[in-house]
Structure formats: structure tokens, C-alpha cells
Amino acid sequence: MADFWIKTHDLRPPVTATLVDANLNPVDLSGASGVRFMMRLIRGSTLIVDENADIVDATAGEVLYDWQEGDTEEAGGYWGEFEVLWDGTIPETFPSPTYVRIAIVDDLDVEGS
């Protein structure tokens, strides 16, 4: 079962997450240098998305990724994750040890207009 559903060609709603530690407490992102969102097909190896994400509420660990044109072109099952950079070079990936499960399903207007 997917954590997030969207139709092909749609750019809303954004992917949102609350990043939590091993005890399920929100991670304070106040000291983070940045956050990226990455996504690939479940049975793929090539990243479909590798873009900057936004910190919505640093102390609450809330982040979001606004879809860009082309991100939702292909229906399918995807894995997604957020990577936080600490001190500019030290990555930490969420969720751990799993992924955000994303389902992109065909809309009725398969031409995307």
C-alpha cells in the first residue's frame, strides 16, 4: 500500500513528511544545510527525481517537495526518500530503514492536457 498517491501529470499535492529519529521523535532540522528529495521506480535503479526539498518547520522536522514538470509523467510504483545534509557534507536519509512508498496512477486524460 502506498503512503502517497498522485495522478500522472499532476503537480499537487506536494510530498510531505515529518522526519523522525529511531524513537519516532521529530528531528530538529535547524542545523541542516539543506534537504533533497529523491525518487526512483521500485524495480528501477535510475533516479527519476533528485531535487532540493523545502524545510517547512525545522524544529518539527517537517519537509516537502513540490513536484516539477515531468516528475509524474510515468505511472508506476516508486520509492522516495529525503536526504538531509548536516554541515554541508554529512548526509542522513529519511525514512530509515524504509522508503516513502509513492503510487503514480494514470489519470483519465492519458494525453496529459
Secondary structure by P-SEA (a helix, b strand, c coil): cccccccccccccccccccccccccccccccccbbbbbbbcccccccccbbbbbbcccccbbbbbbbccccccccccbbbbbbbbccccbbbbcccccccbbbbbbccccccc
